[in-house]
Amino acid sequence: MQQTAKTLMVFIFIAALISSVACSKKQTAPNVLDETAPGLEEADLGAGEFTAIDPSDPVLSAIFKNILFNYDQFSLTPQACAILDSIAEWMKSNPRKVLMIEGHCDDRGTNEYNLALGDRRANSAKTYLVQLGVDSARIYTISYGEERPIADGSSESAWTKNRRGEFKLK
């Protein structure tokens, strides 16, 4: 009898264990946006397209200027840091806004290399903004490599303009 009771207890324990594992709800990451950006909901992140900064808007066009990079580099220049400082302040004052950082390159190098370099450029800007207190969940990055130049030609002047980080908002 005592052996039967022990066997029954073990069986119930195993059944309960299997039931709790099989029926447990899938765990999801907590929504960090609720804590860091009051009023920003997940739907805000997925809805709509990112839009370019309107050059006729004097406030936004003064803050969201392109940042430029040196040849074959993704480290931020002092001028880029100054622009990113202003962007960080604006983002912290506008907690419902989401930022896209686009990384671009000049046409020297292979497509694959330039896509990777554009990615490193966009992510170096993102890292800097996050270090300044902007929630990383509000910043997206994309690399276009050499595919979207803003200056045509094969001169240092054109290459300099094309080695950039560009910003869009949602």
C-alpha positions as CSV (number, residue, x, y, z in Angstrom):
1,M,0.0,0.0,0.0
2,Q,2.8,2.4,0.9
3,Q,4.5,1.7,-2.4
4,T,1.3,2.4,-4.3
5,A,0.9,5.7,-2.6
6,K,4.5,6.7,-3.5
7,T,4.0,5.6,-7.0
8,L,0.7,7.5,-7.2
9,M,2.4,10.7,-5.8
10,V,5.3,10.4,-8.3
11,F,2.8,9.9,-11.1
12,I,0.8,13.0,-10.1
13,F,4.0,15.1,-9.8
14,I,5.1,14.1,-13.3
15,A,1.7,14.7,-14.7
16,A,1.6,18.1,-13.1
17,L,5.0,18.9,-14.4
18,I,4.2,17.9,-17.9
19,S,0.9,19.8,-17.8
20,S,2.6,23.0,-16.6
21,V,5.3,22.8,-19.3
22,A,2.9,21.9,-22.1
23,C,0.3,24.5,-21.2
24,S,2.5,27.4,-20.2
25,K,2.0,30.6,-22.1
26,K,4.8,31.6,-24.4
27,Q,7.0,34.1,-22.8
28,T,7.5,37.4,-24.6
29,A,10.0,40.1,-23.9
30,P,8.7,43.0,-21.8
31,N,7.6,46.1,-23.7
32,V,10.5,48.4,-22.8
33,L,8.6,51.2,-24.6
34,D,6.1,51.4,-21.9
35,E,8.8,52.2,-19.3
36,T,11.0,54.5,-21.4
37,A,8.6,56.4,-23.7
38,P,5.2,57.1,-22.1
39,G,2.5,57.2,-24.7
40,L,4.4,55.3,-27.3
41,E,2.6,52.0,-28.2
42,E,3.8,49.1,-30.2
43,A,1.3,50.0,-32.9
44,D,3.2,53.3,-33.4
45,L,6.3,51.5,-34.4
46,G,4.6,49.4,-37.1
47,A,2.2,51.9,-38.6
48,G,3.1,54.0,-41.5
49,E,6.2,54.7,-43.4
50,F,9.3,56.7,-42.4
51,T,9.3,60.1,-44.1
52,A,12.2,62.2,-45.2
53,I,12.8,65.4,-43.3
54,D,11.0,68.3,-45.0
55,P,13.7,70.8,-46.1
56,S,11.1,73.6,-45.8
57,D,10.6,72.8,-42.1
58,P,13.2,75.2,-40.5
59,V,13.3,73.4,-37.1
60,L,13.6,69.8,-38.3
61,S,15.9,70.5,-41.2
62,A,18.3,72.4,-38.9
63,I,18.4,69.4,-36.5
64,F,18.3,66.4,-38.8
65,K,21.2,67.2,-41.1
66,N,23.1,64.4,-42.8
67,I,26.2,63.3,-41.0
68,L,29.3,62.7,-43.1
69,F,32.0,60.0,-42.8
70,N,35.6,59.9,-43.9
71,Y,36.6,57.5,-46.7
72,D,36.3,53.9,-45.7
73,Q,35.4,54.9,-42.1
74,F,32.4,54.5,-39.8
75,S,33.7,56.4,-36.8
76,L,31.9,59.6,-36.0
77,T,33.5,62.9,-36.7
78,P,33.2,65.8,-34.2
79,Q,30.7,67.5,-36.6
80,A,28.6,64.3,-36.8
81,C,28.6,64.1,-33.0
82,A,27.3,67.7,-32.7
83,I,24.5,66.8,-35.1
84,L,23.7,63.7,-33.2
85,D,23.7,65.6,-29.9
86,S,20.9,67.8,-31.3
87,I,19.0,64.8,-32.6
88,A,19.2,63.1,-29.2
89,E,17.8,66.1,-27.4
90,W,15.0,66.3,-30.0
91,M,14.2,62.6,-29.7
92,K,14.1,62.8,-25.9
93,S,11.7,65.8,-26.2
94,N,9.5,63.9,-28.7
95,P,9.0,60.4,-27.2
96,R,6.4,59.3,-29.7
97,K,8.7,59.7,-32.7
98,V,10.7,56.8,-34.2
99,L,13.9,57.4,-36.1
100,M,15.4,55.6,-39.1
101,I,19.1,56.0,-39.8
102,E,20.2,55.2,-43.3
103,G,23.9,54.4,-44.0
104,H,25.3,55.4,-47.4
105,C,28.6,55.0,-49.1
106,D,30.4,56.4,-52.2
107,D,30.7,54.2,-55.3
108,R,34.2,52.9,-54.5
109,G,34.3,49.3,-53.3
110,T,32.2,46.3,-54.0
111,N,28.4,46.3,-53.4
112,E,28.8,43.8,-50.6
113,Y,31.5,45.9,-48.9
114,N,29.6,49.1,-49.2
115,L,26.4,47.5,-47.8
116,A,28.4,46.3,-44.8
117,L,30.1,49.7,-44.4
118,G,26.8,51.6,-44.6
119,D,25.4,49.3,-41.9
120,R,28.4,50.0,-39.6
121,R,27.9,53.8,-40.3
122,A,24.2,53.7,-39.4
123,N,24.8,51.6,-36.3
124,S,27.6,53.8,-35.0
125,A,25.1,56.7,-35.1
126,K,22.5,54.6,-33.4
127,T,25.0,53.5,-30.7
128,Y,25.9,57.1,-30.0
129,L,22.2,58.2,-29.7
130,V,21.5,55.3,-27.3
131,Q,24.5,56.3,-25.2
132,L,22.9,59.8,-25.0
133,G,19.7,58.3,-23.6
134,V,17.5,57.7,-26.7
135,D,15.6,54.3,-26.3
136,S,17.1,51.9,-28.8
137,A,13.7,50.5,-29.6
138,R,12.9,53.9,-31.2
139,I,15.8,53.7,-33.6
140,Y,16.0,51.6,-36.7
141,T,18.9,51.3,-39.1
142,I,19.3,50.3,-42.8
143,S,22.2,50.3,-45.2
144,Y,21.8,51.3,-48.8
145,G,25.5,51.1,-49.5
146,E,26.3,52.9,-52.8
147,E,22.8,52.5,-54.2
148,R,21.3,55.9,-53.4
149,P,23.8,58.6,-54.1
150,I,22.9,62.2,-53.6
151,A,25.7,63.5,-55.8
152,D,26.7,62.2,-59.2
153,G,30.2,62.0,-60.4
154,S,33.5,60.5,-59.5
155,S,35.1,63.4,-57.7
156,E,36.1,63.9,-54.1
157,S,33.3,66.4,-53.8
158,A,30.7,63.9,-54.9
159,W,32.2,61.0,-52.9
160,T,32.2,63.2,-49.7
161,K,28.5,64.0,-50.0
162,N,27.6,60.3,-50.6
163,R,29.5,59.0,-47.5
164,R,26.7,59.9,-45.1
165,G,24.1,59.0,-42.6
166,E,20.6,60.2,-43.4
167,F,17.6,60.4,-41.1
168,K,13.9,59.8,-41.5
169,L,11.1,60.0,-39.0
170,K,7.8,58.2,-38.2
